[in-house]
Each structure stands twice: as structure tokens, then as C-alpha cells.
Amino acid sequence: MGRRLSDPVVLAGLTGWEWVFCGSVAFLAGCVRGFAGFGLSAVAMACLVLILPPIELIPIFYVLEGAASLAMFRGGIRDADMSHVWPLAIGSFVGIPIGLLATTTVSPDVSKLVAVLVILTLTILQFSRSMPAALTSTPGRYVIGTTAGIVTGLASVGGMVVALYVLASRAPATQMRAALTMFLFIGMFTSLGHMLLYGVMTEIAVIRGAILIPITLTGVFLGTWAFKPNWQVHYRRFCLLLLVAICLASLGRLALGG
């Protein structure tokens, strides 16, 4: 009987200590997602790529992002400006297969490096306040969305690209966070077909994701609770510093050959 109860974990192919590590990362990533509205996949990718390659992590993060999006949907649909969200989501739908094609044909290190460098460059532009004005137009939103889709296919961190666009809008923190939440919610539906087409979404990925959902949602609810009105003035700076920290950690790991 004990063997039967442990079968899902055995099938998931991870050791006990690896599961402890995965659970800790899932909780931290959930906290970030609940507070910032994005960052779950980026934080988790920066850590879990130490034990699993990106091609195996991307579908796991899809499961976790889906659970987080459902948990945060009510606040997102209430506060988001959907006229900005839809072009981003449509562009992402176009870009995802390009990124998935790349990540299934080039080495994992190359795909990770490209994704991280794109995000770091855009983050530096944010700090220097030199984000091209053309990107704030409707065509620009499609460009940002397509770029986010490509990066999602490469390393499951497209939300970071959209976060940079949203942060550039200087909208209220509640509205920015809601826009990110709704973009990722729509992404649940636009990316699943591509993952199935490329054979990325596997049974073992679904099992791994399902095991981590309760831990992730605990973090999401804690992060949502921490998003207080008096903290909103620090929201943009927190998000940008988070992006820089993730990028530098990823580059450091790649430099060490991890």
C-alpha cells in the first residue's frame, strides 16, 4: 500500500531532497507571483534549472502558472486594462512556437543565455528611462507580446518581458499587477496547444506540477496578502530589482557552467 501511495513521486523521477528543494523554490516563487503579479516561472527557472533542463521545467511552470492565474483571476479582471492586455497576449501566441522551436533545436545553455540577455537589456532600459516610445503604441504592444512569446518558448520567462512593458506605463501599481495577472491567465490557453504540438507537455511534467501546486498556492496567497496599499509606492522598484537579481543569478550560473 505504501508503494502505491508513493507511485506518483516515484514516477516523477526526483529524489526526496530534490523534492524538498523544488517545494522550497515553489513557495518562494509563489510569494513573488502573489505580490508582483509575475515572476513565478523566472524565479523557479533560475533555481530549478540546477536539477532539471529548461525543456522539462517549462511544462511544470505552465501547470503552476495556471493554478496561480486561477487564484488571482478575480482581482486581475477587475483592475486590468484589457485593451492593453489583448495585443500582448495575441503577440505572445505568435511568438511561442518560435521560441519552442529554438529551445528544442539548440542547446539549453544557448536558449537560457538569449532569454536572460533580452530581459536584462530591457531592464537596464527601464532604469535609464530610455524604453523606446514606439513600444507604448498598439503595434508596439504586439512586438512586445511576440518577444514575450519567444522568450516563453526559450525559458518560460515571457512574463518578465511583459512586466517591463507594463512597468514603463507608469500606471498605478494595482493596475500594473492586474495586467500581468491577466496576460498570464490568457497565456494558459494560448500556450497549451503549442506545448502539445511540440511534445513538451508530458505526463511526468503534469505530475510534478500537480505535486507542487498546493505549495505554490500557499506562497501566492501569502504574496497577495502582502500587497498592501501603503507598499504600492515601492512596487515598480521592487519589480525592477527582482528582474535584475534574477538575470544576474542566471548569468552567474551560466558562467559557472550550471
GUTORFI-611899 format. One record per residue (C-alpha): residue in one letter; residue number from 1; y, z, x. Coordinates in pm, 1 decimal, padded with zeros to 6 digits, m for minus. Layout:
N
ATOM   aa     i          y          z          x
ATOM    A   NUM          Y          Z          X
...
END
This chain:
258
ATOM   aa     i          y          z          x
ATOM    M     1    00000.0    00000.0    00000.0
ATOM    G     2    00238.1    00087.1    00285.8
ATOM    R     3    00168.3   m00250.2    00439.7
ATOM    R     4    00254.2   m00424.9    00114.3
ATOM    L     5    00586.5   m00239.7    00083.3
ATOM    S     6    00685.6   m00342.3    00434.3
ATOM    D     7    00587.1   m00707.2    00396.5
ATOM    P     8    00945.1   m00835.4    00334.7
ATOM    V     9    01068.1   m00669.7    00653.6
ATOM    V    10    00768.0   m00797.2    00847.2
ATOM    L    11    00829.9   m01147.3    00712.5
ATOM    A    12    01194.7   m01123.0    00815.1
ATOM    G    13    01080.4   m01111.4    01175.6
ATOM    L    14    01307.2   m00836.6    01309.2
ATOM    T    15    01219.0   m00507.8    01477.1
ATOM    G    16    01323.1   m00169.6    01342.3
ATOM    W    17    01605.1   m00132.0    01594.6
ATOM    E    18    01727.0   m00482.1    01517.7
ATOM    W    19    01744.8   m00386.7    01151.7
ATOM    V    20    01945.7   m00074.7    01238.3
ATOM    F    21    02185.9   m00292.6    01434.9
ATOM    C    22    02205.2   m00550.4    01154.7
ATOM    G    23    02270.4   m00279.7    00896.7
ATOM    S    24    02549.3   m00123.7    01102.5
ATOM    V    25    02715.7   m00461.4    01152.0
ATOM    A    26    02676.0   m00549.5    00782.8
ATOM    F    27    02850.9   m00226.1    00682.5
ATOM    L    28    03140.3   m00282.4    00924.0
ATOM    A    29    03176.1   m00647.1    00818.1
ATOM    G    30    03171.4   m00542.5    00452.4
ATOM    C    31    03453.2   m00292.8    00513.9
ATOM    V    32    03663.9   m00565.1    00676.1
ATOM    R    33    03591.9   m00805.4    00388.4
ATOM    G    34    03683.9   m00547.8    00126.6
ATOM    F    35    04017.0   m00469.4    00290.8
ATOM    A    36    04126.6   m00808.0    00425.9
ATOM    G    37    03957.3   m01043.5    00178.3
ATOM    F    38    03786.3   m01232.8    00462.9
ATOM    G    39    03618.7   m01168.5    00796.6
ATOM    L    40    03267.9   m01069.8    00688.4
ATOM    S    41    03097.0   m01368.7    00848.8
ATOM    A    42    03327.6   m01369.8    01151.0
ATOM    V    43    03271.6   m01003.6    01235.5
ATOM    A    44    02899.3   m01029.9    01173.0
ATOM    M    45    02867.2   m01354.6    01370.4
ATOM    A    46    03043.0   m01200.4    01671.4
ATOM    C    47    02783.5   m00920.7    01677.7
ATOM    L    48    02458.4   m01055.8    01534.7
ATOM    V    49    02455.6   m01371.0    01745.9
ATOM    L    50    02327.6   m01134.8    02015.6
ATOM    I    51    01989.0   m01129.6    01839.8
ATOM    L    52    01983.4   m01446.2    01625.5
ATOM    P    53    02120.5   m01801.5    01678.3
ATOM    P    54    02405.2   m01927.8    01454.1
ATOM    I    55    02177.6   m02168.4    01266.6
ATOM    E    56    01976.0   m01867.6    01140.6
ATOM    L    57    02279.8   m01649.0    01073.9
ATOM    I    58    02477.6   m01897.4    00862.9
ATOM    P    59    02247.2   m01878.7    00555.4
ATOM    I    60    02224.8   m01498.6    00584.5
ATOM    F    61    02601.6   m01478.7    00575.4
ATOM    Y    62    02603.5   m01711.5    00274.9
ATOM    V    63    02397.4   m01454.0    00085.3
ATOM    L    64    02620.7   m01166.2    00194.4
ATOM    E    65    02945.6   m01355.9    00126.9
ATOM    G    66    02813.8   m01444.3   m00218.1
ATOM    A    67    02744.8   m01080.0   m00300.4
ATOM    A    68    03087.9   m00974.9   m00169.8
ATOM    S    69    03262.5   m01253.1   m00363.3
ATOM    L    70    03098.4   m01148.1   m00689.0
ATOM    A    71    03201.4   m00787.8   m00626.7
ATOM    M    72    03564.2   m00888.8   m00558.8
ATOM    F    73    03592.3   m01170.0   m00814.9
ATOM    R    74    03782.8   m00976.9   m01081.1
ATOM    G    75    04073.9   m00886.7   m00855.8
ATOM    G    76    04074.4   m01230.6   m00695.4
ATOM    I    77    04102.7   m01433.6   m01015.9
ATOM    R    78    04375.3   m01200.6   m01140.7
ATOM    D    79    04605.3   m01226.0   m00839.1
ATOM    A    80    04532.9   m01560.8   m00668.0
ATOM    D    81    04747.3   m01875.0   m00692.3
ATOM    M    82    04469.4   m02121.4   m00773.9
ATOM    S    83    04696.3   m02425.2   m00721.9
ATOM    H    84    04676.1   m02339.2   m00351.1
ATOM    V    85    04309.7   m02240.2   m00352.6
ATOM    W    86    04160.1   m02557.9   m00505.2
ATOM    P    87    04279.2   m02805.1   m00235.4
ATOM    L    88    04145.2   m02568.2    00028.9
ATOM    A    89    03808.6   m02544.2   m00148.2
ATOM    I    90    03780.3   m02920.7   m00201.3
ATOM    G    91    03866.8   m02989.8    00162.1
ATOM    S    92    03605.5   m02737.2    00270.0
ATOM    F    93    03341.8   m02914.5    00061.0
ATOM    V    94    03416.5   m03234.1    00255.2
ATOM    G    95    03413.2   m03064.0    00594.0
ATOM    I    96    03098.1   m02850.6    00569.1
ATOM    P    97    02843.8   m03134.2    00617.1
ATOM    I    98    03031.3   m03247.7    00928.3
ATOM    G    99    03004.8   m02901.3    01077.3
ATOM    L   100    02641.2   m02861.4    00975.2
ATOM    L   101    02556.5   m03197.0    01130.8
ATOM    A   102    02718.6   m03082.0    01453.7
ATOM    T   103    02550.7   m02741.8    01460.0
ATOM    T   104    02208.1   m02896.4    01403.1
ATOM    T   105    02252.9   m03155.3    01680.0
ATOM    V   106    02447.9   m02979.1    01957.8
ATOM    S   107    02373.3   m02660.0    02147.6
ATOM    P   108    02461.3   m02328.2    01975.6
ATOM    D   109    02696.7   m02234.0    02261.3
ATOM    V   110    02898.9   m02553.6    02220.8
ATOM    S   111    02930.8   m02510.0    01843.8
ATOM    K   112    03038.8   m02146.8    01883.7
ATOM    L   113    03292.3   m02233.7    02154.1
ATOM    V   114    03453.4   m02509.1    01946.2
ATOM    A   115    03481.9   m02284.5    01641.0
ATOM    V   116    03630.6   m01993.5    01834.8
ATOM    L   117    03883.9   m02211.0    02020.7
ATOM    V   118    04005.2   m02369.4    01693.9
ATOM    I   119    04061.7   m02027.7    01538.3
ATOM    L   120    04222.2   m01875.5    01849.6
ATOM    T   121    04465.6   m02167.9    01877.6
ATOM    L   122    04571.1   m02132.6    01514.2
ATOM    T   123    04608.5   m01756.5    01553.9
ATOM    I   124    04839.4   m01797.3    01852.4
ATOM    L   125    05046.4   m02041.7    01646.3
ATOM    Q   126    05077.7   m01772.3    01380.3
ATOM    F   127    05203.3   m01512.8    01626.9
ATOM    S   128    05454.2   m01762.4    01767.6
ATOM    R   129    05560.0   m01857.7    01413.4
ATOM    S   130    05508.3   m02224.4    01502.5
ATOM    M   131    05249.6   m02326.4    01242.8
ATOM    P   132    05333.2   m02690.3    01153.1
ATOM    A   133    05532.7   m02705.2    00829.7
ATOM    A   134    05334.7   m03008.4    00713.8
ATOM    L   135    05029.2   m02786.3    00671.4
ATOM    T   136    05200.8   m02598.9    00387.3
ATOM    S   137    05214.7   m02914.9    00171.8
ATOM    T   138    04936.8   m03018.7   m00066.3
ATOM    P   139    04795.4   m03279.1    00179.3
ATOM    G   140    04816.4   m03011.3    00446.6
ATOM    R   141    04601.6   m02780.6    00233.8
ATOM    Y   142    04331.8   m03047.9    00220.6
ATOM    V   143    04349.2   m03078.6    00600.9
ATOM    I   144    04319.6   m02700.7    00643.5
ATOM    G   145    04033.0   m02690.1    00392.2
ATOM    T   146    03845.7   m02970.0    00571.4
ATOM    T   147    03892.8   m02795.6    00904.9
ATOM    A   148    03765.8   m02472.9    00749.4
ATOM    G   149    03459.7   m02656.3    00618.9
ATOM    I   150    03380.6   m02799.7    00962.4
ATOM    V   151    03414.8   m02456.0    01121.9
ATOM    T   152    03199.5   m02307.5    00845.5
ATOM    G   153    02926.7   m02554.8    00930.6
ATOM    L   154    02963.7   m02479.0    01300.1
ATOM    A   155    02969.8   m02099.4    01292.6
ATOM    S   156    03021.2   m01974.7    00934.8
ATOM    V   157    03379.8   m01861.3    01006.9
ATOM    G   158    03578.7   m02108.5    00796.3
ATOM    G   159    03736.3   m01819.4    00610.1
ATOM    M   160    03928.5   m01737.0    00925.9
ATOM    V   161    04091.9   m02081.6    00926.4
ATOM    V   162    04196.7   m02042.7    00562.5
ATOM    A   163    04316.6   m01690.5    00638.2
ATOM    L   164    04558.9   m01831.5    00894.3
ATOM    Y   165    04699.0   m02074.7    00637.9
ATOM    V   166    04730.1   m01802.4    00373.8
ATOM    L   167    04896.9   m01562.2    00616.3
ATOM    A   168    05150.5   m01832.8    00704.8
ATOM    S   169    05260.5   m01844.7    00341.6
ATOM    R   170    05427.0   m01500.9    00368.9
ATOM    A   171    05314.0   m01426.4    00013.7
ATOM    P   172    05260.4   m01064.5   m00099.8
ATOM    A   173    04951.1   m00908.1    00058.8
ATOM    T   174    04776.9   m00872.8   m00277.5
ATOM    Q   175    04817.8   m01246.2   m00345.8
ATOM    M   176    04706.7   m01348.5    00003.8
ATOM    R   177    04395.4   m01132.4   m00018.2
ATOM    A   178    04314.8   m01270.2   m00364.9
ATOM    A   179    04349.1   m01631.3   m00246.0
ATOM    L   180    04099.1   m01567.4    00033.2
ATOM    T   181    03862.2   m01398.9   m00210.4
ATOM    M   182    03869.3   m01694.7   m00449.5
ATOM    F   183    03830.8   m01951.9   m00171.1
ATOM    L   184    03515.5   m01777.9   m00053.8
ATOM    F   185    03392.3   m01739.0   m00412.7
ATOM    I   186    03421.6   m02113.8   m00476.8
ATOM    G   187    03258.9   m02172.9   m00139.1
ATOM    M   188    02941.2   m02013.0   m00273.2
ATOM    F   189    02888.2   m02318.7   m00490.9
ATOM    T   190    03023.9   m02590.7   m00260.5
ATOM    S   191    02821.6   m02493.5    00046.9
ATOM    L   192    02479.0   m02415.7   m00100.1
ATOM    G   193    02390.3   m02780.9   m00165.7
ATOM    H   194    02480.1   m02876.3    00191.3
ATOM    M   195    02267.6   m02594.9    00332.9
ATOM    L   196    01968.9   m02700.5    00125.9
ATOM    L   197    02019.3   m03063.6    00225.7
ATOM    Y   198    02019.7   m02979.7    00594.4
ATOM    G   199    01729.4   m02735.6    00560.6
ATOM    V   200    01941.7   m02444.1    00679.7
ATOM    M   201    01878.7   m02220.9    00376.2
ATOM    T   202    01529.4   m02081.2    00427.2
ATOM    E   203    01314.2   m01818.4    00259.5
ATOM    I   204    01337.6   m01584.4    00555.3
ATOM    A   205    01718.6   m01610.5    00553.3
ATOM    V   206    01728.3   m01515.3    00184.7
ATOM    I   207    01502.9   m01214.8    00250.2
ATOM    R   208    01716.1   m01097.6    00540.9
ATOM    G   209    02032.4   m01137.4    00335.2
ATOM    A   210    01885.0   m00956.8    00034.8
ATOM    I   211    01785.7   m00658.7    00250.2
ATOM    L   212    02142.3   m00632.1    00385.3
ATOM    I   213    02324.6   m00676.3    00050.8
ATOM    P   214    02334.8   m00305.2   m00051.9
ATOM    I   215    02469.6   m00200.1    00288.5
ATOM    T   216    02727.0   m00479.5    00288.7
ATOM    L   217    02849.2   m00398.0   m00062.9
ATOM    T   218    02888.9   m00031.9    00030.6
ATOM    G   219    03126.4   m00147.0    00303.1
ATOM    V   220    03304.7   m00388.8    00066.8
ATOM    F   221    03372.6   m00113.9   m00186.8
ATOM    L   222    03499.4    00119.0    00086.3
ATOM    G   223    03729.5   m00151.0    00224.5
ATOM    T   224    03859.4   m00234.3   m00123.8
ATOM    W   225    03934.1    00132.6   m00183.8
ATOM    A   226    04127.6    00143.2    00146.3
ATOM    F   227    04355.5   m00145.5    00038.3
ATOM    K   228    04638.0    00081.1   m00078.9
ATOM    P   229    04986.6   m00040.7   m00182.1
ATOM    N   230    05154.9    00157.0    00095.9
ATOM    W   231    04934.5   m00016.3    00354.2
ATOM    Q   232    05025.5   m00368.6    00242.7
ATOM    V   233    05318.5   m00393.0    00485.0
ATOM    H   234    05066.1   m00382.6    00768.8
ATOM    Y   235    04827.6   m00634.7    00612.4
ATOM    R   236    04936.4   m00952.2    00792.0
ATOM    R   237    04948.7   m00790.9    01136.6
ATOM    F   238    04610.0   m00627.1    01080.7
ATOM    C   239    04455.1   m00962.6    00989.3
ATOM    L   240    04603.1   m01146.0    01287.6
ATOM    L   241    04494.7   m00873.8    01530.1
ATOM    L   242    04149.2   m00884.0    01373.2
ATOM    L   243    04129.9   m01260.1    01432.3
ATOM    V   244    04237.0   m01224.1    01795.4
ATOM    A   245    03986.5   m00942.7    01858.0
ATOM    I   246    03701.1   m01145.8    01710.4
ATOM    C   247    03793.5   m01456.1    01911.2
ATOM    L   248    03827.4   m01267.4    02240.0
ATOM    A   249    03497.5   m01086.3    02182.7
ATOM    S   250    03326.8   m01416.7    02109.4
ATOM    L   251    03475.2   m01586.2    02416.5
ATOM    G   252    03375.0   m01291.0    02632.7
ATOM    R   253    03019.5   m01307.4    02506.2
ATOM    L   254    03003.0   m01683.4    02566.8
ATOM    A   255    03139.0   m01638.2    02920.2
ATOM    L   256    02858.9   m01392.5    02989.6
ATOM    G   257    02608.0   m01643.4    02857.0
ATOM    G   258    02534.2   m01448.3    02536.8
END
